[in-house]
Amino acid sequence: MVSPSTSERPGGTAAMAEQNAPRRRRDPQRRIAEIAAATERVIAERGIEGLTHRAVAEEAGVPLGATTYHFATKDDLIAAALQRSVARFGAYLEDWVAQRPELTPEQLTVLLTDALMGCFGPARDTQVMEFELYMAALRRPALREVADQYMQLSIDALLPYTDPVTAHAATVAMNGITLRGLAGTRPPTRTEVEAVLRRILTPNPALPTDDLA
């Protein structure tokens, strides 16, 4: 029988080098981000009711203990996914506005309609997931401050183009149109969406433009 080489022996050079090598440190923030992203995917596939620590751990490819260590409860997982969704939405809006420094009311109407109609096409699954996260705040008061950011981000994105009251009205209308289109038997037509937004965004000098109280 051939004797094992030095590198193959338990006390050999390779084994000693492995023992002396510095341990690879895990990045907690990266692990948290991976778990939050996996939570979004689980919700997209199974809904809030199908969300469990085990399902998230399997989706993220991490031990179950990693999810419960960073997120003790299901609500903690939902909060992390909601915050991630809000941050992504904020970055999208910031880029959208930066690329469109000036828009007429008609241009704004057409572009917002484009965005809304996209919610009922290939992006539908993502929109459903994000609305599920948003609606989770109905029964989870701790999520409401984060959910409020959705509304405020949309209002802020419209302020370069219109007054605060109109921005608020358009945001409320778009939320309602999107929710109705996702939950109803059929999505709205482009003509329907444009008609609503054009009515809101067309300036009316007879109406006051003060901030909402």
C-alpha positions in Angstrom: 0.0 0.0 0.0 1.3 3.5 -0.9 1.6 5.8 2.1 -0.4 9.0 1.9 1.7 12.0 1.1 2.4 14.7 3.7 -0.3 16.9 2.3 -2.9 14.1 2.8 -2.0 13.2 6.3 -4.2 14.7 9.1 -1.2 16.5 10.5 0.3 17.4 7.2 1.2 20.7 5.7 -2.2 21.3 3.9 -4.1 20.5 7.0 -2.0 22.9 9.1 -2.4 25.6 6.5 -6.1 25.1 6.6 -6.2 25.4 10.4 -4.0 28.5 10.3 -6.0 30.2 7.5 -8.2 33.1 8.8 -11.9 32.2 9.0 -14.1 33.8 6.4 -16.3 36.4 8.0 -19.9 36.5 7.1 -21.3 39.9 6.1 -24.4 40.3 8.3 -25.8 43.1 6.2 -25.5 41.0 3.1 -27.2 38.1 4.8 -30.1 40.4 5.9 -30.5 41.8 2.4 -30.5 38.2 1.0 -33.3 37.2 3.4 -35.3 40.4 2.7 -35.1 39.7 -1.1 -36.1 36.1 -0.5 -39.1 37.3 1.5 -40.3 39.4 -1.4 -40.0 36.3 -3.7 -41.9 34.1 -1.3 -44.7 36.7 -1.0 -44.8 37.1 -4.8 -45.3 33.3 -5.1 -47.4 32.5 -2.1 -48.8 35.8 -0.7 -48.5 37.1 2.8 -50.5 34.1 4.1 -47.9 31.7 2.7 -44.9 33.5 4.2 -43.0 31.5 6.8 -39.4 31.6 8.1 -38.9 28.1 6.7 -40.1 29.1 3.2 -37.8 32.2 3.3 -34.8 30.2 4.5 -35.3 27.7 1.6 -35.7 30.5 -0.9 -32.6 32.3 0.3 -30.5 29.1 0.7 -29.7 29.8 4.3 -30.2 27.9 7.5 -33.5 28.3 9.2 -31.7 29.7 12.2 -30.3 32.6 10.1 -33.8 33.9 9.3 -35.0 33.7 12.9 -31.8 35.2 14.2 -32.1 38.4 12.1 -36.0 38.4 11.9 -37.6 37.1 15.1 -41.2 37.3 13.8 -43.1 37.1 10.5 -43.9 40.8 10.9 -40.2 41.5 11.0 -39.8 39.7 7.7 -42.7 41.7 6.2 -41.2 45.0 7.5 -37.9 44.3 5.9 -39.4 43.4 2.6 -41.6 46.5 2.7 -38.7 48.8 3.4 -36.8 47.2 0.6 -39.7 47.8 -1.8 -40.0 51.4 -0.7 -36.3 52.0 -1.2 -36.5 50.5 -4.7 -39.6 52.6 -5.5 -37.9 55.8 -4.3 -34.8 55.1 -6.5 -37.1 54.5 -9.5 -39.0 57.8 -9.0 -35.8 59.8 -8.4 -34.4 58.5 -11.7 -37.8 59.0 -13.5 -38.0 62.7 -12.5 -34.3 63.4 -13.2 -34.8 62.2 -16.8 -37.9 64.5 -17.2 -37.1 67.9 -15.7 -40.0 69.6 -17.5 -43.4 68.2 -18.5 -46.6 69.8 -19.6 -49.8 68.5 -18.0 -50.6 66.5 -21.1 -47.2 65.0 -21.3 -47.4 64.1 -17.6 -50.8 62.5 -18.2 -49.5 60.3 -21.0 -46.4 59.2 -19.1 -48.2 58.4 -15.9 -50.7 56.4 -17.9 -47.8 54.5 -19.5 -46.5 53.6 -16.0 -50.0 52.5 -14.8 -50.7 50.4 -17.8 -47.4 48.6 -17.2 -48.7 47.5 -13.8 -51.2 45.3 -15.6 -48.8 43.7 -18.0 -45.5 41.9 -17.5 -44.9 43.8 -14.2 -48.2 42.6 -12.7 -46.7 40.0 -10.3 -44.3 42.6 -8.9 -47.1 45.1 -8.4 -49.3 42.5 -6.6 -46.4 41.6 -4.3 -45.8 45.3 -3.5 -49.5 46.0 -2.9 -49.7 42.9 -0.6 -46.8 44.4 1.4 -48.5 47.8 1.5 -51.9 46.4 2.5 -50.2 44.4 5.3 -50.1 47.7 7.2 -53.9 47.5 7.6 -53.5 45.1 10.5 -49.9 45.8 11.5 -49.6 49.4 12.9 -45.8 49.0 13.1 -45.7 49.0 9.3 -47.7 52.1 8.7 -44.9 54.6 8.9 -43.1 52.7 6.1 -46.3 52.3 4.1 -46.8 56.1 4.4 -43.5 56.5 2.4 -45.1 55.1 -0.7 -47.7 57.9 -0.8 -45.2 60.6 0.1 -42.7 59.5 -2.5 -45.3 59.6 -5.2 -46.5 63.1 -4.2 -42.9 64.4 -4.0 -42.2 63.0 -7.5 -45.2 65.0 -8.9 -44.3 68.3 -7.2 -41.9 69.4 -9.9 -44.8 69.4 -12.4 -47.9 70.5 -10.4 -49.1 72.0 -7.1 -49.3 70.0 -3.8 -53.0 69.5 -3.9 -53.0 68.2 -7.4 -50.0 66.0 -6.7 -51.9 64.5 -3.7 -55.1 64.0 -5.7 -53.2 62.3 -8.6 -51.3 60.0 -6.2 -54.6 58.9 -4.5 -56.2 58.3 -7.9 -53.2 56.3 -9.2 -53.2 54.1 -6.1 -56.9 53.5 -6.5 -56.7 52.8 -10.3 -53.8 50.3 -9.7 -55.5 48.5 -6.9 -58.8 48.2 -8.8 -57.0 47.0 -11.9 -55.1 44.3 -10.0 -58.0 43.1 -7.9 -60.9 43.5 -10.3 -62.1 41.3 -13.1 -60.4 43.4 -15.7 -57.8 46.1 -15.8 -58.8 49.6 -16.9 -58.3 50.6 -20.5 -55.8 53.3 -21.4 -58.6 55.6 -22.4 -60.1 55.3 -18.9 -56.9 55.9 -17.1 -56.0 58.9 -19.3 -59.4 60.4 -18.7 -59.1 60.3 -15.0 -55.6 61.6 -14.9 -56.2 64.4 -17.4 -59.2 65.6 -15.3 -57.0 65.8 -12.3 -53.8 67.2 -13.9 -55.4 69.8 -16.1 -55.0 73.2 -14.3 -58.2 74.8 -13.2 -57.7 78.4 -12.2 -61.0 78.5 -10.3 -59.6 76.0 -7.8 -57.3 76.9 -4.8 -53.9 75.4 -4.8 -53.0 75.7 -1.1 -51.4 72.8 0.7 -53.8 70.3 2.3 -54.4 71.0 6.0 
